[in-house]
Amino acid sequence: MMQHDAFRRRFESGLDALAGLPMEAARRHYDTLCASFAPADPPGMAVDDGHIESVGVRRFHPAVDAEVAPILYAHGGGWNLGSPRSHHGIAADLAERLGREVISVDYRLAPEARYAEALDDCRRVAEACSPIALVGDSAGGRLVMDIARQSPWHGVLGLIYPPVGRPTPDTLGPDAPLLARDDILALWDSIADDVPMPDATSAPGEAIEVLAVEHDPLTRPLEAAIDGWRRDGADIGYRCAPGMLHGALHAHAELPSMYDAWRDFCRALGQRLPRT
């Protein structure tokens, strides 16, 4: 098992190395950094790269006979980094734990693409594959919330430390290692013109499972949003991994606190899914 501080130093060093790199090089470095924490794929898992509605996807098929309806997964990375390669380990483990195919979307990234285009990529894949659940982490969590709000959505939402509402200096929690308030605000400013802004108390779905981490500026507004969503009538399960940082899900197999929270999140998500 990895110690919390060892993960922080290694991930922080990798993020620092992105500074000054051309965007394509930074993306390759980020993919390699995140993937370096992933465990080996579960035995018998099949992984295929392809396209759905001209959008790149990576499909994860568990060795067990999977249920018919898949899970759509949207990766994190601040809307300008990340891919199905960087988040391969998360999607593979999600497929294994839920016994369902997971379709990880390679949506277009900023600054080449606007947020609306990334959202459209995810929406088109969702409409084509009719997922039983939408799951997203960080930036991907915001994307799946906005997909659910764009059209009637009666499936399950799985949200992993997503940005909710409109991040401001007043709403964000304190700085934390690996993610600073100023980083969030700068990323938000780069996409804000395209992001739907519903009533903050309007729940993005009827059945939601949420995973957060203790040291993350996004946790405070997320918890406030959950309170509002519950008042709006949403059925929400929530857990917060103690001592963990934004991005720690990449190392869930090596960080005991993250492992426990991720296991509980997946178990609760699975219990909400109908069996066919």
Phi, psi and chi 1 to 4 in degrees:
 res  aa     phi    psi   chi1   chi2   chi3   chi4
   1 MET       -  148.5  -72.7  -69.9 -178.6      -
   2 MET   -94.4  141.2 -177.5 -175.3  -59.0      -
   3 GLN   -77.6  148.3  -64.8  -62.2  -44.6      -
   4 HIS   -52.3  -47.2  165.5  -86.9      -      -
   5 ASP   -66.7  -33.1  -73.4  -18.1      -      -
   6 ALA   -66.5  -40.5      -      -      -      -
   7 PHE   -62.7  -47.7  166.1   75.8      -      -
   8 ARG   -57.9  -47.6  177.8 -171.6   58.7   77.4
   9 ARG   -63.4  -43.3  -71.5 -167.5  -60.5  -90.3
  10 ARG   -67.8  -43.2 -176.6  171.4  147.7 -165.9
  11 PHE   -70.5  -40.1 -154.9   85.1      -      -
  12 GLU   -62.9  -42.1 -164.7  167.3   51.4      -
  13 SER   -61.9  -41.1  176.2      -      -      -
  14 GLY   -64.7  -40.6      -      -      -      -
  15 LEU   -67.8  -38.9  -66.5  178.4      -      -
  16 ASP   -60.6  -32.7  -71.5  -14.8      -      -
  17 ALA   -69.8  -13.5      -      -      -      -
  18 LEU   -73.2  -23.3  -59.6  178.9      -      -
  19 ALA   -59.4  128.2      -      -      -      -
  20 GLY    85.3   -7.9      -      -      -      -
  21 LEU   -78.5  146.0  -69.2  177.5      -      -
  22 PRO   -58.0  153.3  -20.2   30.7      -      -
  23 MET   -56.4  -45.7 -177.3   56.2   77.0      -
  24 GLU   -63.7  -38.8  -74.8  -53.3  -47.3      -
  25 ALA   -67.5  -39.9      -      -      -      -
  26 ALA   -62.1  -39.5      -      -      -      -
  27 ARG   -67.0  -40.9  -73.4  172.0  179.5  159.1
  28 ARG   -64.1  -40.8  -71.0 -167.1  -61.9  -88.9
  29 HIS   -64.9  -42.2 -177.4   90.0      -      -
  30 TYR   -63.8  -43.7 -179.3   80.0      -      -
  31 ASP   -57.6  -45.5  -78.0   -0.7      -      -
  32 THR   -65.8  -42.7  -59.2      -      -      -
  33 LEU   -59.0  -52.6  169.3   66.2      -      -
  34 CYS   -64.8  -42.5  -64.7      -      -      -
  35 ALA   -66.4  -21.6      -      -      -      -
  36 SER   -67.5  -16.7   71.2      -      -      -
  37 PHE   -93.5   -8.8  -66.1   97.5      -      -
  38 ALA   -77.2  139.6      -      -      -      -
  39 PRO   -73.3  170.2   28.7  -34.4      -      -
  40 ALA   -62.3  150.9      -      -      -      -
  41 ASP   -59.1  146.4  -74.5  -10.4      -      -
  42 PRO   -57.2  147.3  -23.7   33.7      -      -
  43 PRO   -55.2  133.5  -24.7   34.3      -      -
  44 GLY    82.3   -1.9      -      -      -      -
  45 MET   -72.7  133.8  176.0  160.2  -70.1      -
  46 ALA  -102.1  134.5      -      -      -      -
  47 VAL  -125.2  126.8 -179.6      -      -      -
  48 ASP  -130.4  134.9  -56.6  -57.9      -      -
  49 ASP   -98.1  139.1  -70.5  -29.8      -      -
  50 GLY  -167.9 -154.2      -      -      -      -
  51 HIS  -137.9  145.8  -68.1   81.1      -      -
  52 ILE  -128.9  122.5  -64.1  175.8      -      -
  53 GLU    52.5   40.7  -66.3  -64.4  -48.6      -
  54 SER    68.8    9.1  -58.9      -      -      -
  55 VAL  -102.2  132.3  178.8      -      -      -
  56 GLY   -64.2  138.7      -      -      -      -
  57 VAL  -141.7  156.5  -63.4      -      -      -
  58 ARG  -120.8  126.0  177.0  165.9  -71.1 -174.3
  59 ARG  -108.5  132.0  -53.3  177.5   81.0  138.4
  60 PHE  -113.3  117.7  -62.2   81.4      -      -
  61 HIS  -112.4  112.1  -53.9  -94.1      -      -
  62 PRO   -66.6  157.0   23.6  -31.8      -      -
  63 ALA   -65.8  -32.1      -      -      -      -
  64 VAL   -69.7  159.6  -61.5      -      -      -
  65 ASP   -63.8  108.4  -69.4  -24.3      -      -
  66 ALA   -77.6  149.0      -      -      -      -
  67 GLU   -61.7  158.0  -64.4  -76.2  -26.8      -
  68 VAL   -68.5  -50.5  174.9      -      -      -
  69 ALA   -74.0  130.2      -      -      -      -
  70 PRO   -86.2  176.9   33.8  -35.8      -      -
  71 ILE  -108.2  132.7  -52.2  -67.5      -      -
  72 LEU   -94.0  132.1 -177.7  143.0      -      -
  73 TYR  -122.8  131.0  174.4   73.3      -      -
  74 ALA  -115.7  120.7      -      -      -      -
  75 HIS   -74.9  162.6   65.4   79.1      -      -
  76 GLY   -91.9 -171.1      -      -      -      -
  77 GLY   130.9   16.1      -      -      -      -
  78 GLY    72.9   19.4      -      -      -      -
  79 TRP    70.1   -9.5  -60.0  -68.1      -      -
  80 ASN  -118.6   -7.6   61.0   -2.4      -      -
  81 LEU  -129.9  172.4  -61.8  171.1      -      -
  82 GLY    93.5  156.7      -      -      -      -
  83 SER  -168.1  175.0   72.2      -      -      -
  84 PRO   -60.8  -19.6  -29.0   38.2      -      -
  85 ARG   -76.4  -43.7  -63.3  168.2  -65.7  -76.7
  86 SER   -65.2  -33.9   60.9      -      -      -
  87 HIS  -108.5   23.3  -70.6   63.5      -      -
  88 HIS   -57.3  -47.3 -179.6  110.4      -      -
  89 GLY   -62.7  -36.1      -      -      -      -
  90 ILE   -68.4  -47.9  -62.9  169.0      -      -
  91 ALA   -65.4  -39.2      -      -      -      -
  92 ALA   -63.8  -43.5      -      -      -      -
  93 ASP   -69.0  -35.5 -161.4   61.6      -      -
  94 LEU   -61.3  -45.0 -176.9   66.4      -      -
  95 ALA   -61.7  -42.0      -      -      -      -
  96 GLU   -65.8  -45.2 -179.0   72.4    6.4      -
  97 ARG   -69.3  -34.1  -70.6  179.2 -179.1  -85.4
  98 LEU   -92.6  -12.2  -63.4 -176.3      -      -
  99 GLY    63.7   35.2      -      -      -      -
 100 ARG  -136.6  152.9  -65.7 -159.5 -179.4 -119.5
 101 GLU   -64.0  136.2  177.4 -171.7   12.3      -
 102 VAL  -113.6  129.5  166.9      -      -      -
 103 ILE  -109.3  109.9  -60.2  174.1      -      -
 104 SER   -94.8  124.7 -179.2      -      -      -
 105 VAL   -92.0  128.4 -175.8      -      -      -
 106 ASP   -93.3   67.4 -161.4    5.5      -      -
 107 TYR   -70.8  158.7   57.6   83.3      -      -
 108 ARG   -67.6  148.9  -74.1  171.4  -75.6  178.8
 109 LEU  -114.3  153.8  -60.1  174.4      -      -
 110 ALA   -76.3  154.9      -      -      -      -
 111 PRO   -86.7   -4.7   33.1  -36.3      -      -
 112 GLU   -64.2  -34.0  -62.3   91.7  -27.2      -
 113 ALA  -119.5  148.6      -      -      -      -
 114 ARG   -81.2  162.7  -63.6  161.4   45.5 -141.7
 115 TYR   -56.5  -39.7 -179.0   84.9      -      -
 116 ALA   -60.1  -32.5      -      -      -      -
 117 GLU   -74.0  -39.4  -67.5  173.0  -59.9      -
 118 ALA   -61.7  -43.0      -      -      -      -
 119 LEU   -63.8  -40.2 -176.0   60.0      -      -
 120 ASP   -64.4  -38.8 -174.4   60.2      -      -
 121 ASP   -58.7  -48.6  -72.8  -14.8      -      -
 122 CYS   -65.3  -40.2  -64.6      -      -      -
 123 ARG   -63.8  -42.8  178.5 -171.9   56.0   76.9
 124 ARG   -63.9  -41.2  -75.4  159.5   54.9 -154.6
 125 VAL   -64.7  -42.6  173.1      -      -      -
 126 ALA   -61.7  -42.8      -      -      -      -
 127 GLU   -66.0  -32.6  -70.4  178.5   -7.9      -
 128 ALA   -78.8  -33.4      -      -      -      -
 129 CYS  -106.1   -5.0   69.6      -      -      -
 130 SER    47.7   63.7  -60.6      -      -      -
 131 PRO   -69.0  153.8   27.4  -35.4      -      -
 132 ILE   -85.4  -18.0 -164.3   70.9      -      -
 133 ALA  -151.6  149.5      -      -      -      -
 134 LEU  -111.6  124.9  -55.2  175.5      -      -
 135 VAL  -127.3  134.9  178.7      -      -      -
 136 GLY  -149.5  147.2      -      -      -      -
 137 ASP  -116.7  141.9   79.1  -88.3      -      -
 138 SER    54.0 -121.1 -166.9      -      -      -
 139 ALA   -56.3  -36.9      -      -      -      -
 140 GLY   -66.8  -28.9      -      -      -      -
 141 GLY   -63.9  -39.7      -      -      -      -
 142 ARG   -66.0  -39.6 -177.7   56.7 -179.3 -110.1
 143 LEU   -61.0  -45.5  -75.5  165.6      -      -
 144 VAL   -70.9  -31.5  -60.7      -      -      -
 145 MET   -61.9  -42.5  -78.4 -167.0  -70.9      -
 146 ASP   -72.9  -30.9  -71.8  -20.8      -      -
 147 ILE   -61.0  -47.8  -67.1  170.9      -      -
 148 ALA   -61.3  -31.8      -      -      -      -
 149 ARG   -83.4  -19.7  -77.4  177.0  161.6  134.7
 150 GLN   -74.2  -28.2  -83.4 -170.0  -20.8      -
 151 SER  -144.1  159.4   57.2      -      -      -
 152 PRO   -55.8  123.7  -24.7   34.0      -      -
 153 TRP  -128.2  119.8  172.2 -107.8      -      -
 154 HIS  -118.0   10.1  -58.7  -67.1      -      -
 155 GLY   -87.9 -162.5      -      -      -      -
 156 VAL  -101.0  143.8 -180.0      -      -      -
 157 LEU  -109.8  134.4  -83.6  177.1      -      -
 158 GLY  -119.2  115.5      -      -      -      -
 159 LEU  -117.8  126.4  -54.4  177.3      -      -
 160 ILE  -118.3  112.9  -55.5  155.3      -      -
 161 TYR    29.2   62.5   37.5   62.9      -      -
 162 PRO   -85.6  155.5   35.3  -37.6      -      -
 163 PRO   -78.9  127.6   23.9  -26.7      -      -
 164 VAL  -117.4  158.1  -62.2      -      -      -
 165 GLY    58.7 -148.5      -      -      -      -
 166 ARG  -112.5  106.1 -176.0 -174.7  -56.6  -82.8
 167 PRO   -60.2  129.8  -22.5   34.2      -      -
 168 THR  -138.8  164.1   69.4      -      -      -
 169 PRO   -57.6  -26.8  -27.7   36.7      -      -
 170 ASP   -80.8  -29.4  -68.2  -26.3      -      -
 171 THR   -92.3  -28.9   59.4      -      -      -
 172 LEU   -71.6  151.3  -68.6  172.3      -      -
 173 GLY   -77.7 -176.2      -      -      -      -
 174 PRO   -68.8  158.5   23.1  -32.2      -      -
 175 ASP   -53.4  150.5  -79.8  -21.7      -      -
 176 ALA  -142.1  156.4      -      -      -      -
 177 PRO   -55.0  142.0  -24.3   34.1      -      -
 178 LEU    80.0  -17.6  -53.3 -174.8      -      -
 179 LEU  -152.1  114.1 -171.3   61.5      -      -
 180 ALA  -100.5  154.3      -      -      -      -
 181 ARG   -56.4  -43.9  -68.7  156.4   49.4   92.8
 182 ASP   -62.4  -34.2  -73.8  -12.1      -      -
 183 ASP   -64.0  -44.1  -66.3  -26.6      -      -
 184 ILE   -62.6  -46.0  -63.7  169.3      -      -
 185 LEU   -64.7  -38.5  -64.6  171.8      -      -
 186 ALA   -67.1  -42.9      -      -      -      -
 187 LEU   -64.0  -41.1  -73.2  167.2      -      -
 188 TRP   -62.6  -43.5 -179.6  -99.5      -      -
 189 ASP   -59.9  -29.7  -74.9  -14.5      -      -
 190 SER   -74.8  -16.7   71.0      -      -      -
 191 ILE  -125.7   -7.6   64.4  159.5      -      -
 192 ALA   -56.5  -32.6      -      -      -      -
 193 ASP   -62.6  -23.1  -69.9  -15.3      -      -
 194 ASP  -103.4   -6.6  -79.9  -21.4      -      -
 195 VAL   -86.4  125.1 -177.7      -      -      -
 196 PRO   -60.0  141.0  -19.7   31.5      -      -
 197 MET  -124.8   83.0  -72.4  -57.7  -58.2      -
 198 PRO   -73.9  171.0   30.1  -35.0      -      -
 199 ASP   -53.2  129.1  178.1   -8.5      -      -
 200 ALA   -60.3  -24.4      -      -      -      -
 201 THR   -93.1   -1.7   61.5      -      -      -
 202 SER   -81.8  117.5  174.1      -      -      -
 203 ALA   -70.0  140.7      -      -      -      -
 204 PRO   -77.4   -7.3   27.4  -33.8      -      -
 205 GLY  -166.7  173.0      -      -      -      -
 206 GLU   -89.9  -29.7  -61.4  171.8   -3.0      -
 207 ALA  -129.6  115.6      -      -      -      -
 208 ILE  -135.5  134.6  -52.7  171.1      -      -
 209 GLU  -114.0  135.1  -70.5  -63.8  -28.9      -
 210 VAL  -127.8  138.6 -176.3      -      -      -
 211 LEU  -125.7  125.7  171.3   58.3      -      -
 212 ALA  -127.2  174.9      -      -      -      -
 213 VAL  -127.7  153.8  -70.9      -      -      -
 214 GLU   -64.1  -45.1 -179.3 -180.0    2.9      -
 215 HIS  -103.4   89.3  -57.8  -61.9      -      -
 216 ASP  -163.7  123.9 -177.6  -13.4      -      -
 217 PRO   -59.8  -19.4  -21.2   31.5      -      -
 218 LEU   -82.0  -12.4  -64.5  173.5      -      -
 219 THR   -70.7  -39.7  -62.1      -      -      -
 220 ARG   -60.3  -52.9  177.8 -172.9  -68.4  170.5
 221 PRO   -65.8  -29.3   18.9  -30.9      -      -
 222 LEU   -64.2  -46.0  175.4   58.3      -      -
 223 GLU   -64.7  -37.2  -69.0  179.9  -21.0      -
 224 ALA   -65.0  -40.1      -      -      -      -
 225 ALA   -64.3  -40.8      -      -      -      -
 226 ILE   -59.8  -40.6  -71.3  171.0      -      -
 227 ASP   -58.3  -43.9  -72.1  -18.0      -      -
 228 GLY   -67.5  -40.4      -      -      -      -
 229 TRP   -64.1  -37.6  -63.0  -15.1      -      -
 230 ARG   -65.7  -38.9  -77.1  174.5  169.3  156.9
 231 ARG   -64.9  -27.0  -70.7 -167.6  -65.4  -88.5
 232 ASP   -78.7   -4.3 -166.3   39.6      -      -
 233 GLY   103.5    2.4      -      -      -      -
 234 ALA   -74.9  144.9      -      -      -      -
 235 ASP   -94.2  109.1  179.1    8.2      -      -
 236 ILE  -125.6  128.8  -57.7  174.0      -      -
 237 GLY  -100.9  136.8      -      -      -      -
 238 TYR  -137.9  136.0  176.7   70.3      -      -
 239 ARG  -143.3  146.6   72.7  -80.0  -52.6  144.4
 240 CYS  -126.2  122.0 -177.1      -      -      -
 241 ALA   -75.1  115.0      -      -      -      -
 242 PRO   -66.2  138.0   22.5  -32.0      -      -
 243 GLY    76.4   -4.0      -      -      -      -
 244 MET   -90.8  161.5  -68.1  -68.0   99.8      -
 245 LEU  -116.7  159.6  -52.0  169.0      -      -
 246 HIS   -59.3  128.3 -165.1   94.9      -      -
 247 GLY    99.2  -11.1      -      -      -      -
 248 ALA   -65.9  -15.4      -      -      -      -
 249 LEU   -61.8  -27.8 -172.9   57.3      -      -
 250 HIS   -57.4  -34.0  -70.5  -66.4      -      -
 251 ALA  -104.5   29.5      -      -      -      -
 252 HIS   -58.3  -29.2   63.0   83.5      -      -
 253 ALA   -73.3  -16.4      -      -      -      -
 254 GLU  -115.1  -10.7  -64.3  -66.7  -30.0      -
 255 LEU  -111.2  109.0  -64.7  168.2      -      -
 256 PRO   -54.1  -44.3  -28.0   36.1      -      -
 257 SER   -65.9  -40.4  178.7      -      -      -
 258 MET   -69.1  -38.9 -162.7   73.1 -120.2      -
 259 TYR   -59.3  -46.6  177.0   88.9      -      -
 260 ASP   -63.6  -44.4  -69.8  -15.1      -      -
 261 ALA   -67.2  -40.5      -      -      -      -
 262 TRP   -65.6  -43.2  170.6 -116.0      -      -
 263 ARG   -59.0  -45.7  177.2 -158.5   59.1 -153.1
 264 ASP   -66.7  -38.6  -67.0  -13.1      -      -
 265 PHE   -61.0  -49.1  169.4   82.6      -      -
 266 CYS   -64.6  -39.1  -68.5      -      -      -
 267 ARG   -63.9  -45.0 -178.5 -179.5  -62.5  156.0
 268 ALA   -66.3  -39.2      -      -      -      -
 269 LEU   -62.4  -45.5 -166.0   65.1      -      -
 270 GLY   -62.5  -35.0      -      -      -      -
 271 GLN   -68.6  -20.6  -70.7  172.5  -13.3      -
 272 ARG   -85.4  -16.2  -69.1 -176.7 -178.9  -89.9
 273 LEU   -83.7  130.1  -58.4 -178.8      -      -
 274 PRO   -69.6  147.2   25.0  -32.9      -      -
 275 ARG   -99.8  138.5  -64.1  -68.0  169.1 -179.8
 276 THR  -103.5      -   57.4      -      -      -
